[in-house]
Amino acid sequence: MILFSETQINQVTNNTDINAGYAIEVYWQYLRLNKTSLPGSNLVRTNSRNNTASPTYPFSGAVQLYLDLKGLNKAKTFHSAANRACSYLTYCCGDKDLTEFNRSDATAFRDD
């Protein structure tokens, strides 16, 4: 009969988790290095700046759509607050396409 203490069981469990994580990492590295088609790669969107035919969604249009959908039967203060908050972003970063906002825009907005 073999007896294990709780510490030994936890150590075995941790080693198993580490080994499984390592095996997954090795597999993904193999796929990346061999440039094989990854599962779900057809679902990944390309950068909109490379696709000139893709539709554009300006921030101001998104704000208006939000107010049209969520602002029904809301008080005037709801619309005022949403427009004010969105005008701060537009003032700071401009009325960009939604796909063109990036980390530097978020940092500029936060620091402003």
C-alpha positions in Angstrom: 0.0 0.0 0.0 1.4 3.4 -1.0 0.5 6.5 1.1 0.9 10.0 -0.2 0.8 13.1 2.0 -1.2 16.1 0.8 2.1 17.9 0.0 3.2 15.1 -2.3 -0.3 15.1 -4.1 -0.1 18.9 -4.6 3.4 18.6 -6.0 2.3 15.9 -8.4 -0.6 18.0 -9.5 1.6 21.1 -10.0 4.1 19.1 -12.0 1.3 17.7 -14.2 0.0 21.2 -14.9 3.4 22.5 -15.7 4.1 19.5 -18.1 0.7 20.1 -19.8 1.4 23.8 -20.3 4.8 23.0 -21.6 3.4 20.5 -24.1 0.9 23.0 -25.4 3.6 25.7 -25.7 5.8 23.3 -27.7 2.9 22.4 -30.0 2.1 26.1 -30.7 5.7 26.9 -31.3 5.9 24.1 -33.8 2.8 25.5 -35.6 4.2 29.0 -35.7 7.6 27.9 -37.0 6.2 25.7 -39.7 3.6 28.4 -40.7 0.9 25.8 -40.9 -2.7 27.0 -41.0 -3.9 27.5 -37.5 -7.4 26.4 -36.5 -9.7 29.4 -36.7 -7.3 31.5 -38.8 -10.1 32.2 -41.3 -11.8 34.1 -38.5 -9.0 36.6 -37.9 -9.7 40.0 -39.3 -7.1 41.9 -41.3 -6.0 45.4 -40.5 -8.6 47.9 -41.9 -5.8 50.2 -43.2 -4.8 47.5 -45.6 -8.3 47.0 -46.9 -9.4 50.2 -48.7 -12.7 48.7 -49.7 -13.8 48.1 -46.1 -16.6 50.3 -44.7 -15.7 53.0 -42.3 -17.3 53.6 -38.9 -16.6 57.1 -37.6 -16.8 57.6 -33.8 -19.5 60.2 -34.2 -21.7 57.7 -36.1 -21.2 55.2 -33.3 -22.2 57.7 -30.7 -25.4 58.5 -32.7 -26.2 54.8 -33.1 -25.7 54.3 -29.4 -28.0 57.1 -28.6 -30.6 55.9 -31.1 -30.5 52.3 -29.6 -30.1 53.0 -25.9 -31.5 56.5 -25.6 -35.1 55.7 -26.3 -37.3 56.9 -23.4 -34.3 58.2 -21.5 -34.1 61.6 -19.9 -32.4 64.5 -21.6 -29.6 64.2 -19.1 -28.7 60.8 -20.5 -28.2 62.3 -24.0 -26.3 65.3 -22.6 -23.9 63.1 -20.6 -23.2 60.7 -23.5 -22.6 63.6 -25.9 -20.4 65.4 -23.4 -18.3 62.3 -22.7 -17.9 61.5 -26.4 -17.0 65.1 -27.3 -14.1 64.8 -24.9 -12.7 61.9 -26.8 -13.4 63.6 -30.2 -11.6 66.8 -29.0 -8.6 64.8 -27.8 -8.2 62.2 -30.6 -10.4 63.5 -33.4 -13.4 61.8 -35.1 -11.4 58.7 -36.2 -12.7 55.5 -37.7 -13.4 53.0 -34.8 -10.8 50.6 -36.1 -8.1 53.3 -36.0 -8.1 54.0 -32.3 -5.0 52.6 -30.6 -3.1 52.6 -27.3 -1.6 56.0 -27.9 -5.0 57.5 -28.3 -6.1 55.9 -25.0 -3.0 57.3 -23.3 -3.5 60.7 -24.7 -7.2 60.7 -23.6 -6.2 59.5 -20.1 -3.5 62.2 -19.7 -5.5 65.0 -21.1 
